């Protein structure tokens, strides 16, 4: 015991109070937002997608959050990280193993020999390595937890975007049907005028060509619609090809978000983003790794012990009883600079993690600013397109009437018709882009 005491005193003198502190939360300074919205606040509560007022979207997002396989995989990794953290914490406690042995000794009168014992080991963590390993495992657990939450953020946004695309393509199909009917009526009028000798065959061919071009777009829109449906199926863990989000008779109107973005400094809103919190956890892990490598520069101490019974004969099993307790001190003396190089490598990795954290914060800030700009721009664009549609409808109606009276050429009619169809198509795309901008905004500020 005096020998053990000497070893402990020596180790304490060499290590001092060797410990590494966890990483402090990094402060990132950002300028105030360039853009601020004067729209009514949407709030940052969960279930932000309910602002679209679309029960079908609500059901799809909830199904995605419950069934998505990426979320399941992230949850499994969280369970693994939790188990590993428990294992690291267990290393702070003494470990005890048992062993027993029995056999036949042919050279002994007793015949049967048996021994048994307990073997223990305790690491007092004088160099701080175990504490640093626990902090590293805790950081890994925190990152895994944040990743689960971030997957939910991403999946909710992905489901909403694919649903918007599904609605956009549905609206485009409805528009193609309306446009086809409009162009067919124009073609019938031109054909009748040609048969009456009032128009040239060239007019018939022009009207037929416009109709064919509109019909040719049908296949492309159907491809885009199928892609959106299949993407939704994958997000919801459904089988592509058999999944249908809504009934075919349901309206294809694009959902309109009824609320506006929250007014405030984006940097404050971004504190809740789980991908940034995960990057912060990776930075904490890197700091803990420095502590692990620094611990190898200091002495380490282990205390083994043994409790054994037995004397070599079954009849005298308890005749011998002995206990041993020792201590092993590992003193790092010379390794050619390897340990210090490993510390330097860990410090460089921590610097890289810090740069990644700052970059993630700035990228997120850019996403907020971009979404705010997009919301304002698409709202202005939609208003202009609605005005363009109104004017195009009037122009087409007037040119069509003049053509019937022979007061204008078919070229003017077809040109007004093309402008009307193009404006309607642009408005559908712009409405979908506006809806996606609201999705991007809530994803950017970390809503879930």
Sine and cosine of phi, psi and omega as CSV:
sin_phi,cos_phi,sin_psi,cos_psi,sin_omega,cos_omega
0.00,0.00,-0.57,0.82,0.06,-1.00
-0.89,0.45,-0.60,0.80,0.02,-1.00
-0.90,0.43,-0.66,0.75,0.03,-1.00
-0.89,0.45,-0.68,0.73,0.03,-1.00
-0.87,0.49,-0.63,0.78,0.04,-1.00
-0.90,0.44,-0.68,0.73,0.00,-1.00
-0.89,0.45,-0.68,0.73,0.01,-1.00
-0.89,0.45,-0.68,0.73,0.01,-1.00
-0.89,0.46,-0.65,0.76,0.01,-1.00
-0.90,0.44,-0.69,0.72,-0.01,-1.00
-0.90,0.44,-0.66,0.75,0.01,-1.00
-0.90,0.43,-0.61,0.79,0.01,-1.00
-0.92,0.39,-0.57,0.82,-0.05,-1.00
-0.98,0.19,-0.54,0.84,-0.07,-1.00
-1.00,-0.02,-0.47,0.88,-0.08,-1.00
0.89,0.45,-0.67,-0.75,0.04,-1.00
-0.97,-0.23,0.86,0.50,-0.09,-1.00
-0.96,0.28,0.94,-0.35,0.07,-1.00
-0.47,-0.88,0.46,-0.89,0.07,-1.00
-0.91,-0.41,0.69,-0.73,-0.02,-1.00
-1.00,0.02,0.51,-0.86,0.04,-1.00
-0.91,0.42,0.37,-0.93,-0.05,-1.00
-0.91,0.42,0.65,-0.76,0.10,-1.00
-0.98,0.22,0.46,-0.89,0.03,-1.00
-0.91,0.42,0.76,-0.65,-0.08,-1.00
-0.97,0.22,0.73,-0.69,0.06,-1.00
-1.00,-0.08,0.82,-0.57,0.02,-1.00
-0.90,-0.43,0.87,-0.49,-0.02,-1.00
-1.00,-0.05,0.79,-0.61,0.01,-1.00
-0.74,-0.67,0.45,-0.89,0.02,-1.00
-0.96,0.28,0.28,-0.96,0.07,-1.00
-0.91,0.42,0.32,-0.95,-0.07,-1.00
-0.91,0.42,0.58,-0.82,0.06,-1.00
-0.97,0.24,-0.55,0.84,-0.07,-1.00
-0.89,-0.45,0.67,-0.74,0.08,-1.00
-0.72,-0.70,0.66,-0.75,-0.04,-1.00
-0.99,-0.11,0.59,-0.81,0.09,-1.00
-0.98,-0.21,0.31,0.95,0.01,-1.00
-0.98,0.20,0.31,-0.95,0.03,-1.00
-0.87,0.49,0.62,-0.79,-0.04,-1.00
-0.92,0.39,0.64,-0.77,0.01,-1.00
-1.00,0.00,-0.37,0.93,-0.08,-1.00
0.99,0.14,0.29,-0.96,-0.04,-1.00
-0.90,-0.45,0.45,0.89,-0.01,-1.00
-0.96,0.28,0.22,-0.98,0.08,-1.00
-0.93,0.38,0.17,-0.99,0.01,-1.00
0.87,0.49,0.68,0.73,-0.02,-1.00
-0.88,0.47,-0.46,0.89,-0.05,-1.00
-0.91,0.42,-0.29,0.96,0.03,-1.00
-0.92,0.40,-0.26,0.97,0.07,-1.00
-0.90,0.45,-0.30,0.95,0.06,-1.00
-0.97,0.24,-0.29,0.96,0.00,-1.00
0.90,0.44,0.56,0.83,-0.05,-1.00
-0.87,-0.49,0.97,-0.25,-0.02,-1.00
-0.85,0.53,-0.56,0.83,0.01,-1.00
-0.90,0.43,-0.68,0.74,0.06,-1.00
-0.90,0.44,-0.67,0.74,0.03,-1.00
-0.83,0.55,-0.72,0.69,-0.04,-1.00
-0.91,0.42,-0.64,0.77,-0.02,-1.00
-0.92,0.39,-0.69,0.72,0.01,-1.00
-0.90,0.44,-0.69,0.72,0.00,-1.00
-0.89,0.45,-0.62,0.79,0.06,-1.00
-0.91,0.41,-0.66,0.75,0.02,-1.00
-0.89,0.46,-0.68,0.74,0.01,-1.00
-0.91,0.41,-0.46,0.89,-0.02,-1.00
-1.00,0.04,-0.47,0.88,-0.17,-0.99
-0.87,-0.49,-0.18,0.98,-0.12,-0.99
-0.86,0.51,0.70,-0.71,-0.08,-1.00
-0.97,0.26,-0.49,0.87,0.07,-1.00
-0.92,0.39,-0.61,0.79,0.08,-1.00
-0.92,0.40,-0.65,0.76,0.04,-1.00
-0.87,0.49,-0.70,0.72,0.00,-1.00
-0.89,0.45,-0.66,0.75,0.03,-1.00
-0.90,0.44,-0.62,0.78,0.03,-1.00
-0.91,0.40,-0.60,0.80,0.06,-1.00
-0.91,0.42,-0.64,0.77,0.04,-1.00
-0.92,0.40,-0.53,0.85,0.07,-1.00
-0.90,0.43,-0.68,0.73,0.04,-1.00
-0.89,0.46,-0.62,0.78,0.05,-1.00
-0.90,0.43,-0.68,0.73,0.01,-1.00
-0.91,0.42,-0.60,0.80,0.03,-1.00
-0.91,0.42,-0.66,0.75,0.02,-1.00
-0.91,0.42,-0.65,0.76,0.01,-1.00
-0.91,0.41,-0.60,0.80,0.05,-1.00
-0.90,0.44,-0.66,0.75,0.06,-1.00
-0.88,0.47,-0.62,0.78,0.02,-1.00
-0.90,0.43,-0.66,0.75,0.01,-1.00
-0.91,0.41,-0.64,0.77,0.03,-1.00
-0.92,0.40,-0.53,0.85,0.01,-1.00
-0.90,0.43,-0.42,0.91,0.00,-1.00
-0.91,0.41,-0.29,0.96,0.04,-1.00
-0.97,0.24,-0.27,0.96,-0.03,-1.00
-0.99,-0.13,0.43,-0.90,0.07,-1.00
-0.89,0.45,0.53,-0.85,0.08,-1.00
-0.94,-0.34,0.65,-0.76,-0.02,-1.00
-0.75,-0.66,0.78,-0.62,0.06,-1.00
-0.83,-0.55,0.49,-0.87,0.04,-1.00
-0.91,-0.41,0.44,-0.90,0.04,-1.00
-0.53,-0.85,0.55,-0.84,0.05,-1.00
-0.61,-0.79,0.51,-0.86,-0.03,-1.00
-0.55,-0.83,0.68,-0.73,0.04,-1.00
-0.60,-0.80,0.54,-0.84,0.00,-1.00
-0.21,-0.98,0.04,-1.00,-0.01,-1.00
-0.97,-0.26,0.83,-0.55,0.04,-1.00
-0.98,-0.21,0.98,-0.21,-0.08,-1.00
-0.93,0.38,-0.35,0.94,-0.02,-1.00
-1.00,-0.06,0.13,0.99,-0.06,-1.00
-0.88,-0.47,0.55,-0.84,0.05,-1.00
-0.93,0.37,-0.47,0.88,-0.03,-1.00
-0.94,0.33,-0.49,0.87,0.09,-1.00
1.00,0.05,-0.86,0.51,-0.10,-1.00
-0.93,-0.36,0.75,-0.67,0.03,-1.00
-0.89,-0.46,0.60,-0.80,0.00,-1.00
-0.54,-0.84,0.64,-0.77,0.09,-1.00
-0.66,-0.75,0.41,-0.91,0.05,-1.00
-0.45,-0.89,0.34,-0.94,-0.01,-1.00
-0.08,-1.00,0.15,-0.99,0.07,-1.00
-0.88,-0.48,0.65,-0.76,-0.02,-1.00
-0.81,-0.59,0.83,-0.56,-0.06,-1.00
-0.83,-0.55,0.35,-0.94,0.03,-1.00
-0.54,-0.84,0.69,-0.72,0.02,-1.00
-0.71,-0.70,0.73,-0.68,0.04,-1.00
-0.92,-0.40,0.96,-0.29,-0.03,-1.00
-0.95,0.31,-0.04,1.00,0.07,-1.00
0.84,0.54,0.78,0.62,0.00,-1.00
-0.93,0.36,-0.47,0.88,-0.03,-1.00
-1.00,-0.05,-0.02,1.00,0.07,-1.00
0.99,0.14,0.16,0.99,-0.05,-1.00
-0.93,0.38,-0.70,0.72,-0.03,-1.00
-0.89,0.46,-0.66,0.75,0.02,-1.00
-0.88,0.48,-0.66,0.75,0.02,-1.00
-0.92,0.40,-0.61,0.79,0.02,-1.00
-0.92,0.40,-0.58,0.82,0.06,-1.00
-0.92,0.39,-0.66,0.75,0.04,-1.00
-0.90,0.44,-0.61,0.79,0.04,-1.00
-0.90,0.44,-0.70,0.71,0.01,-1.00
-0.92,0.40,-0.60,0.80,0.05,-1.00
-0.91,0.42,-0.61,0.79,0.05,-1.00
-0.92,0.40,-0.64,0.77,0.06,-1.00
-0.89,0.46,-0.64,0.77,0.03,-1.00
-0.91,0.43,-0.68,0.73,0.02,-1.00
-0.89,0.46,-0.68,0.74,0.02,-1.00
-0.88,0.47,-0.70,0.71,0.01,-1.00
-0.88,0.47,-0.61,0.79,0.03,-1.00
-0.91,0.42,-0.69,0.72,0.02,-1.00
-0.91,0.41,-0.57,0.82,-0.02,-1.00
-0.92,0.40,-0.61,0.79,0.08,-1.00
-0.86,0.51,-0.75,0.67,0.02,-1.00
-0.90,0.44,-0.60,0.80,-0.02,-1.00
-0.94,0.34,-0.57,0.82,0.08,-1.00
-0.88,0.47,-0.61,0.79,0.06,-1.00
-0.90,0.43,-0.65,0.76,0.06,-1.00
-0.87,0.49,-0.73,0.68,-0.05,-1.00
-0.93,0.36,-0.64,0.77,-0.03,-1.00
-0.93,0.37,-0.65,0.76,0.04,-1.00
-0.86,0.50,-0.69,0.72,0.02,-1.00
-0.92,0.39,-0.65,0.76,-0.02,-1.00
-0.91,0.42,-0.68,0.73,0.04,-1.00
-0.88,0.47,-0.70,0.71,0.00,-1.00
-0.88,0.47,-0.69,0.72,-0.02,-1.00
-0.91,0.41,-0.67,0.74,0.01,-1.00
-0.93,0.37,-0.55,0.83,0.07,-1.00
-0.92,0.39,-0.66,0.75,0.06,-1.00
-0.88,0.48,-0.66,0.75,0.04,-1.00
-0.90,0.43,-0.63,0.77,0.05,-1.00
-0.87,0.49,-0.68,0.73,0.03,-1.00
-0.93,0.35,-0.61,0.79,0.02,-1.00
-0.87,0.48,-0.74,0.67,-0.02,-1.00
-0.92,0.39,-0.54,0.84,0.08,-1.00
-0.90,0.43,-0.66,0.75,0.05,-1.00
-0.91,0.41,-0.59,0.81,0.03,-1.00
-0.92,0.40,-0.62,0.79,0.05,-1.00
-0.90,0.43,-0.66,0.75,0.05,-1.00
-0.89,0.46,-0.65,0.76,0.02,-1.00
-0.91,0.41,-0.63,0.77,0.04,-1.00
-0.88,0.48,-0.63,0.78,0.03,-1.00
-0.90,0.43,-0.70,0.71,0.02,-1.00
-0.90,0.43,-0.67,0.74,-0.01,-1.00
-0.91,0.42,-0.62,0.79,0.02,-1.00
-0.90,0.44,-0.69,0.73,0.04,-1.00
-0.89,0.45,-0.65,0.76,0.01,-1.00
-0.90,0.44,-0.71,0.71,-0.02,-1.00
-0.95,0.32,-0.52,0.86,0.07,-1.00
-0.91,0.41,-0.62,0.78,0.05,-1.00
-0.90,0.44,-0.66,0.75,0.03,-1.00
-0.89,0.46,-0.67,0.74,0.00,-1.00
-0.89,0.45,-0.63,0.78,0.02,-1.00
-0.90,0.43,-0.66,0.75,0.01,-1.00
-0.89,0.45,-0.70,0.71,-0.01,-1.00
-0.90,0.43,-0.64,0.77,-0.01,-1.00
-0.91,0.42,-0.67,0.74,0.03,-1.00
-0.89,0.45,-0.65,0.76,0.02,-1.00
-0.92,0.40,-0.60,0.80,0.04,-1.00
-0.91,0.41,-0.69,0.72,0.01,-1.00
-0.91,0.42,-0.46,0.89,0.04,-1.00
-1.00,0.05,0.01,1.00,0.02,-1.00
0.98,0.20,0.31,0.95,-0.05,-1.00
-0.99,-0.16,-0.21,0.98,-0.01,-1.00
-0.68,-0.74,0.37,-0.93,0.02,-1.00
-1.00,0.08,0.35,-0.94,0.04,-1.00
-0.89,0.46,-0.42,0.91,0.03,-1.00
-0.87,0.49,-0.59,0.81,0.02,-1.00
-0.90,0.43,-0.64,0.77,0.03,-1.00
-0.89,0.47,-0.70,0.72,-0.03,-1.00
-0.91,0.41,-0.62,0.78,0.03,-1.00
-0.90,0.44,-0.71,0.70,0.01,-1.00
-0.90,0.43,-0.64,0.77,0.02,-1.00
-0.92,0.39,-0.60,0.80,0.01,-1.00
-0.91,0.41,-0.67,0.74,0.04,-1.00
-0.88,0.48,-0.66,0.75,0.02,-1.00
-0.89,0.46,-0.68,0.73,-0.01,-1.00
-0.90,0.43,-0.62,0.78,0.03,-1.00
-0.90,0.44,-0.64,0.77,0.05,-1.00
-0.91,0.43,-0.70,0.71,0.01,-1.00
-0.90,0.43,-0.49,0.87,-0.01,-1.00
-0.93,0.37,-0.42,0.91,0.02,-1.00
-0.96,0.29,-0.28,0.96,-0.07,-1.00
-0.85,0.53,-0.72,0.70,-0.03,-1.00
-0.88,0.47,-0.66,0.75,-0.01,-1.00
-0.90,0.43,-0.66,0.75,0.01,-1.00
-0.93,0.38,-0.62,0.78,0.03,-1.00
-0.90,0.43,-0.59,0.81,0.07,-1.00
-0.90,0.44,-0.72,0.69,0.01,-1.00
-0.88,0.47,-0.62,0.78,0.00,-1.00
-0.92,0.40,-0.68,0.73,0.02,-1.00
-0.90,0.43,-0.63,0.78,0.03,-1.00
-0.88,0.47,-0.66,0.75,0.01,-1.00
-0.91,0.41,-0.67,0.74,0.00,-1.00
-0.90,0.43,-0.69,0.72,-0.01,-1.00
-0.93,0.38,-0.59,0.81,0.06,-1.00
-0.90,0.43,-0.64,0.77,0.09,-1.00
-0.88,0.47,-0.66,0.75,0.01,-1.00
-0.86,0.51,-0.70,0.72,-0.01,-1.00
-0.91,0.42,-0.67,0.74,0.02,-1.00
-0.89,0.46,-0.51,0.86,-0.04,-1.00
-0.99,-0.12,0.14,0.99,-0.02,-1.00
0.88,0.48,0.56,0.83,0.08,-1.00
-0.98,-0.21,0.23,-0.97,-0.01,-1.00
-1.00,0.09,0.88,-0.48,0.06,-1.00
-0.87,0.49,0.61,-0.79,0.00,-1.00
0.99,-0.17,-0.40,0.92,0.01,-1.00
-0.88,-0.47,-0.12,0.99,-0.06,-1.00
-1.00,-0.02,0.67,-0.75,0.07,-1.00
-0.69,-0.72,0.87,-0.49,-0.07,-1.00
-0.93,0.36,-0.55,0.84,-0.04,-1.00
-0.62,-0.79,0.20,-0.98,0.06,-1.00
-0.96,0.29,0.51,-0.86,-0.04,-1.00
-0.88,0.48,-0.39,0.92,-0.05,-1.00
-1.00,0.06,-0.09,1.00,-0.04,-1.00
-0.96,0.30,0.48,-0.88,-0.02,-1.00
-0.88,0.47,0.52,-0.86,-0.01,-1.00
-0.98,-0.21,0.34,0.94,-0.04,-1.00
-0.90,0.44,0.63,-0.78,0.02,-1.00
-0.98,0.21,0.76,-0.65,-0.03,-1.00
-0.91,0.42,0.61,-0.80,-0.02,-1.00
-0.93,-0.37,0.80,-0.60,0.00,-1.00
-0.98,0.22,0.84,-0.55,-0.14,-0.99
-1.00,0.09,-0.11,0.99,-0.04,-1.00
-0.84,-0.54,0.28,-0.96,-0.01,-1.00
-0.96,-0.29,0.11,-0.99,0.00,-1.00
-0.92,0.39,0.41,-0.91,0.07,-1.00
-0.94,0.34,0.68,-0.73,0.07,-1.00
-1.00,0.09,0.75,-0.66,0.00,-1.00
0.29,-0.96,0.07,-1.00,0.01,-1.00
-0.98,0.19,0.86,-0.51,-0.02,-1.00
-0.82,0.57,-0.56,0.83,-0.01,-1.00
-0.86,0.51,-0.58,0.81,0.04,-1.00
-0.94,0.34,-0.62,0.78,0.00,-1.00
-0.92,0.38,-0.54,0.84,-0.10,-1.00
-0.95,0.31,-0.22,0.97,0.00,-1.00
-0.87,0.49,-0.36,0.93,-0.05,-1.00
-1.00,-0.03,-0.13,0.99,-0.06,-1.00
-0.92,0.39,0.81,-0.58,-0.10,-0.99
-0.96,0.28,-0.43,0.90,0.05,-1.00
-0.95,0.32,-0.52,0.86,0.08,-1.00
-0.95,0.31,-0.64,0.77,0.07,-1.00
-0.90,0.44,-0.58,0.81,0.06,-1.00
-0.92,0.40,-0.63,0.77,0.06,-1.00
-0.90,0.43,-0.58,0.81,0.05,-1.00
-0.92,0.40,-0.61,0.79,0.05,-1.00
-0.91,0.40,-0.60,0.80,0.06,-1.00
-0.91,0.42,-0.57,0.82,0.08,-1.00
-0.91,0.42,-0.66,0.75,0.05,-1.00
-0.89,0.45,-0.61,0.79,0.05,-1.00
-0.89,0.45,-0.67,0.74,0.00,-1.00
-0.89,0.45,-0.62,0.79,0.05,-1.00
-0.91,0.42,-0.63,0.77,0.05,-1.00
-0.91,0.42,-0.58,0.82,0.05,-1.00
-0.89,0.46,-0.56,0.83,0.08,-1.00
-0.88,0.47,-0.69,0.73,0.03,-1.00
-0.88,0.48,-0.62,0.79,0.03,-1.00
-0.89,0.46,-0.72,0.69,-0.02,-1.00
-0.94,0.35,-0.60,0.80,0.04,-1.00
-0.91,0.42,-0.54,0.84,0.01,-1.00
-0.88,0.48,-0.52,0.86,0.00,-1.00
-0.94,0.35,-0.23,0.97,0.07,-1.00
-0.99,0.17,-0.22,0.98,-0.07,-1.00
-0.93,-0.36,0.32,-0.95,0.00,-1.00
-0.90,0.43,0.49,-0.87,0.09,-1.00
-0.85,-0.53,0.47,-0.88,-0.08,-1.00
-0.74,-0.67,0.71,-0.70,0.13,-0.99
-0.78,-0.62,0.56,-0.83,-0.04,-1.00
-0.84,-0.55,0.98,-0.19,0.06,-1.00
-1.00,0.00,0.43,-0.90,0.05,-1.00
-0.53,-0.85,0.42,-0.91,-0.03,-1.00
-0.65,-0.76,0.69,-0.73,0.15,-0.99
-0.81,-0.58,0.89,-0.45,-0.11,-0.99
-0.76,-0.65,0.54,-0.84,0.08,-1.00
-0.71,-0.71,0.45,-0.89,0.04,-1.00
0.81,-0.59,0.44,-0.90,0.01,-1.00
-0.69,-0.72,0.07,1.00,0.01,-1.00
0.97,-0.26,-0.06,1.00,0.06,-1.00
-0.70,-0.72,0.60,-0.80,-0.05,-1.00
-0.91,0.41,-0.55,0.83,-0.02,-1.00
-0.95,0.32,-0.45,0.89,-0.02,-1.00
-0.92,-0.40,0.70,0.72,-0.12,-0.99
-0.86,0.51,-0.59,0.81,-0.08,-1.00
-0.98,-0.20,0.31,0.95,-0.03,-1.00
-0.97,0.26,-0.44,0.90,0.05,-1.00
-0.90,-0.44,0.72,-0.69,0.01,-1.00
-0.57,-0.82,0.86,-0.52,-0.03,-1.00
-0.57,-0.82,0.47,-0.88,-0.01,-1.00
-0.79,-0.62,0.70,-0.72,0.10,-0.99
-0.81,-0.58,0.60,-0.80,0.04,-1.00
-0.63,-0.78,0.81,-0.58,-0.06,-1.00
-0.73,-0.69,-0.11,-0.99,0.05,-1.00
-0.48,-0.88,0.66,-0.75,0.01,-1.00
-0.83,-0.55,0.85,-0.52,-0.03,-1.00
-0.94,-0.34,0.81,-0.58,0.02,-1.00
-0.96,-0.26,0.90,-0.44,-0.02,-1.00
-0.95,-0.32,0.92,-0.39,0.06,-1.00
-0.95,0.32,0.85,-0.52,-0.04,-1.00
-0.92,-0.39,-0.86,0.50,-0.05,-1.00
-0.55,-0.84,0.77,-0.64,0.06,-1.00
-0.64,-0.77,0.32,0.95,0.01,-1.00
0.95,0.30,0.29,0.96,0.01,-1.00
1.00,0.00,0.15,0.99,-0.07,-1.00
-0.90,0.44,-0.74,0.67,-0.06,-1.00
-0.88,0.47,-0.69,0.73,0.00,-1.00
-0.93,0.38,-0.55,0.84,0.07,-1.00
-0.90,0.43,-0.60,0.80,0.03,-1.00
-0.93,0.37,-0.58,0.81,0.09,-1.00
-0.90,0.45,-0.70,0.71,0.01,-1.00
-0.88,0.47,-0.63,0.78,0.02,-1.00
-0.91,0.42,-0.66,0.75,0.02,-1.00
-0.91,0.41,-0.62,0.78,0.03,-1.00
-0.91,0.42,-0.64,0.77,0.04,-1.00
-0.91,0.42,-0.62,0.79,0.04,-1.00
-0.90,0.43,-0.62,0.79,0.05,-1.00
-0.90,0.43,-0.64,0.77,0.06,-1.00
-0.88,0.48,-0.64,0.77,0.02,-1.00
-0.91,0.42,-0.65,0.76,0.03,-1.00
-0.90,0.43,-0.60,0.80,0.04,-1.00
-0.90,0.44,-0.69,0.73,0.04,-1.00
-0.89,0.46,-0.64,0.76,0.02,-1.00
-0.90,0.43,-0.63,0.78,0.03,-1.00
-0.89,0.45,-0.74,0.68,0.00,-1.00
-0.89,0.45,-0.63,0.78,0.03,-1.00
-0.90,0.43,-0.68,0.73,0.01,-1.00
-0.87,0.49,-0.61,0.79,0.01,-1.00
-0.92,0.40,-0.69,0.72,-0.02,-1.00
-0.93,0.36,-0.62,0.79,0.05,-1.00
-0.89,0.46,-0.68,0.73,0.03,-1.00
-0.89,0.45,-0.65,0.76,0.04,-1.00
-0.88,0.48,-0.66,0.75,0.05,-1.00
-0.89,0.45,-0.59,0.80,0.02,-1.00
-0.90,0.43,-0.63,0.77,0.04,-1.00
-0.89,0.45,-0.76,0.65,-0.03,-1.00
-0.88,0.47,-0.68,0.73,0.00,-1.00
-0.89,0.46,-0.65,0.76,-0.02,-1.00
-0.93,0.38,-0.60,0.80,0.04,-1.00
-0.91,0.42,-0.67,0.74,0.05,-1.00
-0.89,0.47,-0.69,0.72,-0.05,-1.00
-0.89,0.45,-0.66,0.75,0.00,-1.00
-0.87,0.50,-0.74,0.67,0.01,-1.00
-0.90,0.44,-0.69,0.72,-0.06,-1.00
-0.91,0.42,-0.70,0.71,-0.04,-1.00
-0.94,0.33,-0.51,0.86,0.08,-1.00
-0.92,0.39,-0.66,0.75,0.06,-1.00
-0.91,0.41,-0.64,0.76,0.01,-1.00
-0.90,0.44,-0.66,0.75,0.00,-1.00
-0.88,0.47,-0.65,0.76,0.03,-1.00
-0.89,0.46,-0.66,0.75,0.02,-1.00
-0.92,0.39,-0.64,0.77,0.00,-1.00
-0.92,0.38,-0.60,0.80,0.06,-1.00
-0.89,0.47,-0.64,0.77,0.07,-1.00
-0.91,0.41,-0.65,0.76,0.01,-1.00
-0.89,0.45,-0.64,0.77,0.02,-1.00
-0.90,0.44,-0.68,0.73,0.01,-1.00
-0.88,0.48,-0.71,0.71,0.01,-1.00
-0.93,0.38,-0.62,0.78,-0.01,-1.00
-0.92,0.39,-0.61,0.79,0.05,-1.00
-0.89,0.46,-0.67,0.74,0.03,-1.00
-0.91,0.41,-0.69,0.72,-0.01,-1.00
-0.89,0.45,-0.66,0.75,0.00,-1.00
-0.92,0.39,-0.66,0.75,0.00,-1.00
-0.89,0.45,-0.68,0.73,-0.01,-1.00
-0.93,0.38,-0.70,0.71,-0.02,-1.00
-0.91,0.41,-0.58,0.81,0.02,-1.00
-0.91,0.41,-0.65,0.76,0.02,-1.00
-0.92,0.39,-0.66,0.75,0.03,-1.00
-0.90,0.43,-0.59,0.81,0.00,-1.00
-0.92,0.40,-0.63,0.78,0.03,-1.00
-0.87,0.49,-0.52,0.85,0.00,-1.00
-1.00,0.01,-0.02,1.00,0.00,-1.00
0.97,0.26,0.38,0.92,-0.06,-1.00
-0.99,-0.15,-0.06,1.00,0.07,-1.00
-0.52,-0.85,0.21,-0.98,-0.05,-1.00
-1.00,0.01,0.30,-0.95,0.06,-1.00
-0.90,0.44,-0.49,0.87,0.01,-1.00
-0.83,0.55,-0.67,0.74,0.02,-1.00
-0.91,0.42,-0.61,0.79,0.01,-1.00
-0.91,0.42,-0.75,0.66,-0.03,-1.00
-0.91,0.41,-0.59,0.81,0.01,-1.00
-0.91,0.42,-0.69,0.72,0.03,-1.00
-0.91,0.42,-0.60,0.80,0.02,-1.00
-0.92,0.40,-0.68,0.74,0.03,-1.00
-0.89,0.45,-0.68,0.73,0.01,-1.00
-0.89,0.45,-0.62,0.78,0.02,-1.00
-0.90,0.43,-0.74,0.68,-0.01,-1.00
-0.90,0.43,-0.67,0.74,-0.01,-1.00
-0.90,0.44,-0.64,0.77,0.01,-1.00
-0.91,0.41,-0.64,0.77,0.03,-1.00
-0.91,0.41,-0.67,0.75,0.05,-1.00
-0.90,0.44,-0.66,0.75,0.01,-1.00
-0.90,0.43,-0.60,0.80,0.01,-1.00
-0.92,0.40,-0.64,0.77,0.05,-1.00
-0.88,0.48,-0.73,0.68,0.01,-1.00
-0.89,0.45,-0.64,0.77,-0.03,-1.00
-0.94,0.34,-0.62,0.79,0.06,-1.00
-0.90,0.44,-0.64,0.77,0.05,-1.00
-0.91,0.41,-0.65,0.76,0.02,-1.00
-0.91,0.42,-0.60,0.80,0.05,-1.00
-0.90,0.44,-0.71,0.71,0.02,-1.00
-0.88,0.48,-0.67,0.74,0.03,-1.00
-0.91,0.40,-0.50,0.87,0.04,-1.00
-0.91,0.41,-0.60,0.80,0.08,-1.00
-0.91,0.40,-0.63,0.78,0.07,-1.00
-0.88,0.47,-0.71,0.71,0.00,-1.00
-0.89,0.46,-0.61,0.79,0.00,-1.00
-0.89,0.46,-0.76,0.65,-0.04,-1.00
-0.92,0.38,-0.58,0.82,0.09,-1.00
-0.92,0.40,-0.60,0.80,-0.03,-1.00
-0.92,0.38,-0.58,0.82,-0.02,-1.00
-1.00,0.00,0.05,1.00,0.10,-0.99
1.00,0.05,0.30,0.95,0.08,-1.00
-0.91,0.42,0.47,-0.89,-0.03,-1.00
-0.72,-0.70,0.00,0.00,0.00,0.00
